[in-house]
Every structure is written in structure tokens, then in C-alpha cells.
Amino acid sequence: MKIKCIKNNLSKEEVQLHKLQYGDYSHIEIGSIYHVYGLNNFKGYTNIDYYDKKNKYLSFAPLILFEIIDNKVNPNWIIRFNDIGNYEIGFKPILENKFYWDDLIAGDKEIVNHFEKLRCIVEGTDDLDELLNFKLK
């Protein structure tokens, strides 16, 4: 799944409407394309997890900042619900390891190595799909 940033700031009204904590996402470049590592629903709005190549970290942001340009969901994603009805969709190791994101940010070698392998597969899969779906003009 791939997304393209269409805006990186939300108005006060949008922040209130979507019950977001803040509206400044200026670190996300308008027009940039990102691979998606998961989706989640929190307080009624959908977030996406994406890898920011420029800053080299896994991050999340409201889906309303993006246009979905490739809607193929990774076949290895799982879905889980919590006790208040929120959902998460993504890779099993990320969802089932409660501290995956924290450990990744902290630079835990095992988690960093795991994520780098996962990232190479995710980014490589899209390239392979393009190659396999190539059509002569």
C-alpha cells in the first residue's frame, strides 16, 4: 500500500472535527510518496503508519493528509481489536510486540535489524509487482 501526501497541516476545525491532538504535520512533504506499514482507528479517525525515508523513522499521521495511490494491502497484515472497539491492521511482529515502536526509536539492535529487513521486503515487493505487471506499449 502506498500513499501520497496532499497536505501537511490541518485547520483548527479539522483538528476538532477529527478529535486530533494537533494539526501541524509540516515534517511530511507534500507530494511525497510513502509505503504504509499499518492502519489504526483511534477515537474515530484513521491513522496510517508510514516510513519516512528522509528522516529515517517509522511514524504515523492521520489518513486525511494523504491520497491512497496503491490500495493493495499487504497479504501478511493481521487485524486486531481492543476492548473499546479500536482496530489495528499491520504486521504481526509490530502489533504483537507492545514496545516495538519504543524499541525501534531507542535503537534496540534486534528491533532495528528486524525493521530494516521488513522495510526492504515491503519496498522490494512493490518494485517486483511493478515488474511483474509491466505491459509493452
ZIQUI-V215366 format. One record per backbone hydrogen bond with DSSP energy under -0.5 kcal/mol. CO is the residue of the C=O (numbers start at 1). NH is the residue of the N-H. If there is no record, write none. Layout:
BEGIN
co=(CO	CO)
nh=(NH	NH)
END
This chain:
BEGIN
co=(1	2	2	3	4	5	8	11	12	13	14	15	16	23	23	25	27	29	32	34	35	37	38	39	40	40	42	45	46	47	48	48	49	49	50	50	51	52	52	57	59	61	62	63	65	65	67	67	70	71	74	76	78	80	82	86	87	88	89	90	91	91	92	93	96	97	99	100	101	102	103	103	104	108	109	110	111	112	113	114	115	116	117	118	119	120	121	122	123	124	125	126	127	128	129	131)
nh=(36	69	70	34	67	31	25	15	16	17	18	20	19	10	25	28	29	32	5	3	51	91	49	89	42	47	45	42	63	40	50	61	37	38	52	59	53	56	57	52	50	48	65	66	6	7	4	69	2	73	77	92	90	88	85	82	41	80	39	78	94	95	96	97	98	100	103	104	105	106	107	108	107	112	113	114	115	116	117	118	119	120	121	122	123	124	125	126	127	128	129	130	131	132	133	134)
END
